[in-house]
Amino acid sequence: MKKLLILLCLPLSVYAQQPSRAEYREPRNGYFQDVIMQDLNKAEKAPAKDQRAFKIDASGVSAPKDPALYTQVWHNSPVSQGNTGTCWCFSTTSFFESEVKRIAGIDVKLSEMYTVYWQYVERAKYFVQHRGDMTFGEGSETNGTTWMIKQYGAVPFDTYVGRTSTAGFYDHESMFNEMQAYLQGVKSSSSWNETEVVATIRSILDFYMGTPPTAVQWEGKLYTPVEFSKNVLKINPNDYVDFMSLMQKPFYTRAEYDVPDNWWNDANYLNIPVSEFLNTLNTALKNGYSVSIGGDVSEPGWDSWNNLGVVPTWDIAAANIDDAARQYRFNTGATTDDHAMHLVGYTQKDGKYWYLFKDSGSITQLWSGKPKLRLLLCKRRLCEIENDDLYSK
């Protein structure tokens, strides 16, 4: 299932950093292969023996592992995104659940699949309008959730679960492949009829996910999804700000976050230097706000088996992590934007910040079927702080 993670980010001051160790590690199956894919009857063979990965040896890293040590923002328990590429929606839906608790005082579990459904509809429209010149995939950015709530509203999870396996896991592989093949056919034949394309995409979505509701019943009253998000949940999508920190765009301006998952080329990201980026994150947490955040879980410093991630000294020393270093890693592809999580807490130890994350991804860790803890150590990694309204505070 989904799990909680702990992430360490270094403060701006430099401290004495111990050299990091590394090792080559044999790959092995984990929770995704042995639980989710088994449940979906898609068992995979164990990786070949020659596919060793170069990873950090995290055995010497000490971390505050007890979540009780962390100052936390209210959040629902972790849940799994299953065999889907929808971390962007799971992380930001969780963020808005925390916001609803903060603003309206309501404990609610919202439907991720309602948002996913409508974003696929918007992708189909964009595909036709731009004659196929776009990235059509399962991934997106976290502000894609904000966009869908603004346009289509939100519904409780129980109102629209979406179709799952018997164990409750989502599997969008066949659905996505069918939509992708259909849209490629549209492009090949130049059949740019938006009404027809959207209707076909919706028929595919309805078959695999179920038709989304047009009304929400809450405490004896009926609302449209937009009315429910506005009047009951008290969500105002215009209250939230998206941040990035990259030198390729002028600081203190709004610009496009130039990654494939920003498929609609949103240019409304507020670009700020790394020092303010980190200060904004810490200010949010200290004032009772959580953050939906994107980062990279594919680097050698990410050790999912030991529940830890770090930017090792043999990769880049802490003293050298600055705006230029972040931009260089982004330019070379050493650091990418491949996973979104919900930042829900923080603590401090030995002059370092540790962060508690709620994560919907499976990674490779074997779990017992209940949400667990995973540790992630980070030194000002390349990630965008999304959907936080503390910039002016």
C-alpha positions as a printed NumPy array, in Angstrom:
array([[  0.   ,   0.   ,   0.   ],
       [  0.994,   3.668,   0.124],
       [  3.44 ,   4.668,   2.796],
       [  4.819,   7.548,   4.771],
       [  8.349,   8.701,   4.021],
       [ 10.819,  10.831,   5.898],
       [ 12.863,  13.305,   3.874],
       [ 15.869,  15.214,   5.156],
       [ 16.689,  18.56 ,   3.573],
       [ 19.766,  20.488,   4.641],
       [ 19.461,  24.034,   5.984],
       [ 21.237,  26.825,   4.171],
       [ 24.235,  26.709,   6.496],
       [ 26.969,  24.212,   5.646],
       [ 27.857,  21.5  ,   8.138],
       [ 30.596,  18.883,   8.365],
       [ 29.444,  16.184,   5.952],
       [ 30.563,  12.587,   6.314],
       [ 31.674,  10.884,   3.079],
       [ 28.958,   8.743,   1.525],
       [ 29.534,   5.116,   0.632],
       [ 28.281,   3.31 ,  -2.455],
       [ 27.662,  -0.242,  -3.646],
       [ 26.402,  -2.24 ,  -6.616],
       [ 23.153,  -3.943,  -5.751],
       [ 21.292,  -6.825,  -7.356],
       [ 17.705,  -5.889,  -8.312],
       [ 14.845,  -7.797,  -6.746],
       [ 11.09 ,  -7.792,  -6.808],
       [  9.184,  -5.792,  -4.235],
       [  5.701,  -4.671,  -3.334],
       [  4.765,  -3.554,  -6.837],
       [  5.766,  -6.833,  -8.488],
       [  4.843,  -9.262,  -5.718],
       [  1.626,  -7.682,  -4.438],
       [  0.048,  -5.225,  -6.87 ],
       [  1.002,  -7.014, -10.104],
       [  0.214, -10.426,  -8.602],
       [ -3.225,  -9.174,  -7.627],
       [ -3.718,  -7.888, -11.167],
       [ -2.606, -11.277, -12.558],
       [  0.396,  -9.655, -14.199],
       [  3.214, -11.472, -12.438],
       [  6.685, -10.51 , -13.632],
       [  9.865, -12.501, -13.594],
       [ 12.635, -11.477, -11.215],
       [ 15.158,  -9.109, -12.836],
       [ 18.177, -10.648, -14.521],
       [ 21.283, -11.06 , -12.361],
       [ 23.364,  -8.743, -14.562],
       [ 21.105,  -5.734, -13.976],
       [ 22.862,  -4.454, -10.887],
       [ 22.218,  -0.883,  -9.796],
       [ 24.753,   1.578,  -8.409],
       [ 23.253,   2.819,  -5.155],
       [ 24.202,   4.607,  -1.974],
       [ 25.102,   2.441,   1.007],
       [ 22.802,   3.974,   3.607],
       [ 23.808,   1.734,   6.507],
       [ 25.712,   4.546,   8.225],
       [ 22.952,   7.17 ,   8.025],
       [ 21.077,   7.941,  11.226],
       [ 17.542,   9.267,  10.916],
       [ 14.644,  10.059,  13.278],
       [ 12.411,   7.159,  12.271],
       [  9.448,   7.619,  14.614],
       [  6.671,   9.726,  13.003],
       [  5.708,  10.878,  16.489],
       [  8.88 ,  13.004,  16.464],
       [  7.5  ,  15.095,  13.615],
       [  5.283,  18.142,  13.685],
       [  2.563,  17.036,  11.299],
       [ -0.216,  18.595,   9.261],
       [ -3.448,  16.59 ,   9.391],
       [ -3.646,  14.058,   6.557],
       [ -5.492,  10.896,   5.64 ],
       [ -3.757,   7.538,   5.738],
       [ -1.594,   6.622,   2.732],
       [ -3.23 ,   4.81 ,  -0.192],
       [ -1.789,   3.116,  -3.283],
       [ -1.96 ,   4.433,  -6.823],
       [ -1.584,   0.835,  -8.019],
       [ -0.429,   0.212, -11.58 ],
       [ -0.971,   3.784, -12.753],
       [  1.131,   6.885, -13.414],
       [ -1.102,   9.127, -11.33 ],
       [  1.144,  10.187,  -8.436],
       [  0.458,  13.823,  -9.43 ],
       [ -3.206,  13.36 ,  -8.577],
       [ -2.767,  11.219,  -5.451],
       [ -0.298,  13.651,  -3.9  ],
       [ -2.324,  16.774,  -4.637],
       [ -5.683,  15.203,  -3.76 ],
       [ -4.151,  14.376,  -0.386],
       [ -2.933,  17.963,  -0.168],
       [ -6.448,  19.284,  -0.743],
       [ -7.849,  16.863,   1.838],
       [ -5.501,  18.505,   4.339],
       [ -6.58 ,  21.932,   3.123],
       [-10.262,  21.041,   3.57 ],
       [ -9.511,  19.988,   7.146],
       [ -7.645,  23.25 ,   7.768],
       [-10.209,  25.546,   6.135],
       [-13.573,  23.838,   6.645],
       [-12.783,  21.48 ,   9.528],
       [-14.057,  18.489,   7.53 ],
       [-12.432,  15.056,   7.449],
       [-12.988,  13.863,   3.893],
       [-11.452,  11.329,   1.517],
       [-11.683,  12.694,  -2.022],
       [-11.759,  10.776,  -5.288],
       [ -8.504,  10.761,  -7.226],
       [-10.092,   8.964, -10.162],
       [-12.683,  11.705, -10.689],
       [ -9.81 ,  14.116, -11.379],
       [ -7.911,  11.578, -13.492],
       [-10.994,  10.962, -15.652],
       [-11.502,  14.626, -16.477],
       [ -7.834,  15.273, -17.121],
       [ -7.858,  12.564, -19.791],
       [-10.83 ,  14.364, -21.351],
       [ -8.856,  17.616, -21.345],
       [ -5.861,  15.816, -22.856],
       [ -8.05 ,  14.605, -25.701],
       [ -9.277,  18.156, -26.357],
       [ -5.718,  19.489, -26.311],
       [ -4.583,  16.669, -28.615],
       [ -7.1  ,  17.715, -31.253],
       [ -6.589,  21.463, -30.811],
       [ -2.811,  21.095, -31.192],
       [ -2.972,  18.432, -33.887],
       [ -1.264,  15.823, -31.767],
       [  1.704,  18.004, -30.803],
       [  1.76 ,  17.09 , -27.101],
       [  2.913,  14.506, -24.6  ],
       [  0.138,  11.976, -24.122],
       [  0.921,   9.925, -21.043],
       [ -0.333,   9.022, -17.593],
       [  1.888,  11.557, -15.86 ],
       [  1.039,  15.17 , -15.159],
       [  1.985,  17.98 , -12.814],
       [  0.37 ,  18.52 ,  -9.438],
       [ -1.313,  21.734, -10.541],
       [ -3.213,  19.6  , -13.027],
       [ -5.324,  18.576, -10.042],
       [ -5.973,  22.207,  -9.129],
       [ -7.003,  22.894, -12.721],
       [ -9.481,  19.984, -12.743],
       [-11.017,  21.027,  -9.412],
       [-11.473,  24.547, -10.733],
       [-13.205,  23.305, -13.89 ],
       [-14.964,  20.106, -12.788],
       [-15.07 ,  20.321,  -8.987],
       [-14.415,  17.399,  -6.661],
       [-16.358,  14.461,  -5.223],
       [-15.894,  12.199,  -2.191],
       [-14.104,   8.914,  -2.774],
       [-17.222,   6.9  ,  -1.981],
       [-19.123,   8.792,  -4.689],
       [-16.649,   7.804,  -7.402],
       [-14.152,   5.072,  -6.569],
       [-13.307,   4.07 , -10.132],
       [-12.943,   0.422, -11.054],
       [-10.255,  -1.554,  -9.232],
       [ -9.114,  -5.132,  -8.754],
       [-10.618,  -7.264,  -6.   ],
       [ -7.89 ,  -6.045,  -3.641],
       [ -8.587,  -2.411,  -4.514],
       [ -5.631,  -1.694,  -6.811],
       [ -5.989,   0.502,  -9.878],
       [ -4.676,  -0.703, -13.219],
       [ -4.755,   1.721, -16.17 ],
       [ -2.402,  -0.123, -18.503],
       [ -5.003,  -1.468, -20.935],
       [ -7.101,   1.691, -20.777],
       [ -4.148,   3.954, -21.529],
       [ -2.902,   1.747, -24.367],
       [ -6.344,   1.795, -25.98 ],
       [ -6.637,   5.584, -25.742],
       [ -3.116,   6.08 , -27.044],
       [ -3.687,   3.784, -30.024],
       [ -6.944,   5.544, -30.843],
       [ -5.363,   9.015, -30.727],
       [ -2.473,   7.906, -32.899],
       [ -5.049,   6.741, -35.417],
       [ -6.727,  10.139, -35.226],
       [ -3.42 ,  11.826, -35.931],
       [ -2.503,   9.478, -38.782],
       [ -5.826,  10.094, -40.518],
       [ -6.054,  13.797, -39.561],
       [ -9.534,  13.166, -38.142],
       [ -9.573,  16.342, -36.077],
       [-13.204,  16.276, -34.962],
       [-13.02 ,  17.313, -31.313],
       [-16.576,  16.295, -30.437],
       [-16.08 ,  12.835, -31.9  ],
       [-12.65 ,  12.341, -30.347],
       [-13.779,  13.4  , -26.866],
       [-16.849,  11.165, -27.106],
       [-14.67 ,   8.169, -28.032],
       [-12.162,   8.847, -25.263],
       [-15.023,   9.176, -22.772],
       [-16.474,   5.863, -23.907],
       [-13.112,   4.203, -23.222],
       [-12.869,   5.892, -19.827],
       [-16.447,   4.925, -18.952],
       [-15.732,   1.294, -19.81 ],
       [-12.569,   1.02 , -17.707],
       [-13.239,   3.541, -14.926],
       [-17.003,   4.009, -14.809],
       [-19.026,   7.123, -15.628],
       [-18.299,   9.964, -13.181],
       [-21.178,  11.363, -11.097],
       [-22.944,  14.614, -11.844],
       [-24.181,  15.13 ,  -8.272],
       [-22.878,  14.723,  -4.728],
       [-25.13 ,  13.953,  -1.772],
       [-23.722,  15.455,   1.427],
       [-25.549,  15.701,   4.732],
       [-28.943,  15.423,   3.099],
       [-28.319,  17.925,   0.303],
       [-27.458,  17.521,  -3.365],
       [-24.608,  19.487,  -4.971],
       [-22.932,  19.516,  -8.332],
       [-19.229,  18.592,  -8.01 ],
       [-18.306,  22.258,  -8.536],
       [-20.788,  23.392,  -5.862],
       [-19.499,  20.713,  -3.506],
       [-15.869,  21.802,  -3.857],
       [-16.764,  25.477,  -3.49 ],
       [-19.535,  25.515,  -0.883],
       [-18.785,  22.442,   1.238],
       [-15.053,  21.854,   0.889],
       [-14.378,  25.621,   0.688],
       [-11.649,  25.107,  -1.924],
       [-10.74 ,  28.166,  -3.972],
       [ -8.263,  26.967,  -6.628],
       [ -7.123,  30.554,  -7.214],
       [ -5.657,  30.694,  -3.69 ],
       [ -2.792,  28.324,  -4.541],
       [  0.619,  29.102,  -6.001],
       [  2.991,  26.834,  -7.95 ],
       [  6.738,  27.245,  -7.424],
       [  9.85 ,  26.108,  -9.248],
       [ 13.525,  26.961,  -8.852],
       [ 15.516,  26.946, -12.099],
       [ 18.075,  29.397, -13.483],
       [ 16.915,  28.947, -17.092],
       [ 14.062,  31.35 , -16.363],
       [ 14.375,  34.764, -14.655],
       [ 13.837,  34.626, -10.913],
       [ 10.778,  36.391,  -9.48 ],
       [  8.84 ,  35.929, -12.706],
       [  6.199,  33.428, -13.755],
       [  7.381,  30.973, -16.365],
       [  6.787,  27.565, -17.914],
       [  8.079,  24.494, -16.105],
       [  9.618,  22.811, -19.144],
       [  9.097,  19.08 , -18.538],
       [  7.006,  16.511, -20.47 ],
       [  4.432,  16.13 , -17.685],
       [  3.549,  19.813, -18.047],
       [  1.804,  18.712, -21.224],
       [ -0.408,  21.804, -21.466],
       [  2.659,  24.12 , -21.238],
       [  1.492,  25.955, -18.136],
       [  3.64 ,  29.084, -17.723],
       [  2.277,  30.229, -14.376],
       [  5.03 ,  28.805, -12.141],
       [  6.622,  31.347,  -9.829],
       [ 10.392,  30.91 , -10.22 ],
       [ 12.433,  31.636,  -7.087],
       [ 16.062,  30.996,  -5.997],
       [ 16.865,  27.826,  -4.086],
       [ 17.285,  29.674,  -0.76 ],
       [ 13.782,  31.128,  -0.964],
       [ 12.478,  27.843,  -2.319],
       [ 13.635,  26.069,   0.834],
       [ 12.515,  28.88 ,   3.124],
       [  9.047,  28.793,   1.555],
       [  8.785,  25.078,   2.218],
       [  9.839,  25.456,   5.85 ],
       [  7.573,  28.457,   6.401],
       [  4.623,  26.48 ,   5.062],
       [  5.184,  23.547,   7.399],
       [  5.821,  25.704,  10.451],
       [  2.535,  27.529,   9.853],
       [  0.401,  24.422,   9.503],
       [  0.382,  24.076,   5.713],
       [  1.364,  20.996,   3.757],
       [  2.912,  20.868,   0.259],
       [  2.392,  18.759,  -2.841],
       [  5.897,  18.352,  -4.194],
       [  7.613,  16.733,  -7.182],
       [ 11.106,  15.248,  -7.295],
       [ 13.316,  12.451,  -8.598],
       [ 13.197,   8.897,  -7.198],
       [ 15.46 ,   7.342,  -9.827],
       [ 18.831,   8.689,  -8.688],
       [ 21.47 ,   6.439,  -7.033],
       [ 20.953,   8.276,  -3.754],
       [ 17.42 ,   6.881,  -3.538],
       [ 17.507,   3.605,  -1.57 ],
       [ 13.949,   2.271,  -1.422],
       [ 14.943,  -1.004,   0.218],
       [ 16.424,   0.817,   3.199],
       [ 13.794,   3.562,   3.091],
       [ 16.329,   6.309,   2.576],
       [ 17.407,   8.808,  -0.043],
       [ 20.395,  11.141,  -0.097],
       [ 22.442,  13.226,  -2.492],
       [ 25.763,  11.469,  -1.775],
       [ 29.118,  13.193,  -1.436],
       [ 30.415,  11.289,  -4.47 ],
       [ 27.534,  12.782,  -6.432],
       [ 27.656,  16.359,  -5.155],
       [ 28.839,  17.64 ,  -1.786],
       [ 26.373,  19.586,   0.345],
       [ 28.512,  22.727,   0.21 ],
       [ 28.238,  22.746,  -3.597],
       [ 24.472,  22.484,  -3.884],
       [ 23.279,  25.85 ,  -5.13 ],
       [ 21.217,  27.292,  -7.981],
       [ 23.888,  26.502, -10.572],
       [ 24.305,  22.911,  -9.377],
       [ 20.55 ,  22.34 ,  -9.522],
       [ 20.33 ,  23.805, -13.017],
       [ 23.255,  21.701, -14.23 ],
       [ 21.635,  18.496, -12.967],
       [ 18.371,  19.471, -14.6  ],
       [ 20.086,  20.226, -17.918],
       [ 22.02 ,  16.951, -17.979],
       [ 19.054,  14.836, -16.869],
       [ 20.816,  13.653, -13.717],
       [ 17.827,  15.033, -11.817],
       [ 14.37 ,  14.861, -13.333],
       [ 10.755,  15.266, -12.301],
       [  9.387,  11.735, -12.042],
       [  7.334,  11.412,  -8.858],
       [  5.035,  13.544,  -6.71 ],
       [  4.391,  13.151,  -2.979],
       [  2.595,  14.965,  -0.174],
       [  4.85 ,  16.667,   2.371],
       [  3.012,  16.467,   5.704],
       [  5.541,  17.065,   8.503],
       [  9.01 ,  18.051,   9.638],
       [ 11.481,  17.801,  12.495],
       [ 15.089,  18.841,  13.127],
       [ 18.078,  16.778,  14.217],
       [ 21.748,  17.783,  14.365],
       [ 21.066,  21.   ,  12.472],
       [ 19.237,  19.25 ,   9.631],
       [ 15.597,  19.318,   8.595],
       [ 13.816,  15.988,   8.215],
       [ 10.514,  15.848,   6.367],
       [  7.666,  13.369,   6.618],
       [  6.085,  12.422,   3.288],
       [  2.901,  10.636,   2.357],
       [  3.636,   8.621,  -0.786],
       [  1.257,   6.736,  -3.088],
       [  4.013,   5.032,  -5.089],
       [  4.994,   1.394,  -4.729],
       [  8.732,   1.66 ,  -5.459],
       [ 10.234,  -1.762,  -4.596],
       [  9.692,  -2.163,  -0.877],
       [  7.782,  -5.182,   0.408],
       [  5.06 ,  -4.224,   2.851],
       [  2.693,  -6.263,   4.976],
       [ -0.376,  -4.7  ,   3.398],
       [ -0.506,  -1.701,   5.732],
       [  0.956,   1.778,   5.275],
       [  4.571,   1.852,   6.441],
       [  7.405,   4.321,   6.854],
       [ 10.078,   5.   ,   4.297],
       [ 13.036,   7.317,   4.834],
       [ 14.273,   9.792,   2.279],
       [ 17.346,  11.936,   2.86 ],
       [ 17.658,  14.937,   0.573],
       [ 19.929,  17.924,   0.097],
       [ 18.04 ,  20.641,  -1.784],
       [ 17.069,  18.356,  -4.637],
       [ 15.499,  19.496,  -7.867],
       [ 11.794,  19.55 ,  -7.136],
       [  8.994,  22.05 ,  -7.495],
       [  6.944,  23.116,  -4.495],
       [  3.382,  23.07 ,  -5.723],
       [  0.055,  24.428,  -4.535],
       [  1.047,  26.34 ,  -1.433],
       [ -0.492,  29.706,  -0.567],
       [  2.216,  30.971,   1.765],
       [  4.243,  32.98 ,  -0.721],
       [  2.87 ,  36.289,   0.484],
       [  3.187,  35.389,   4.16 ]])
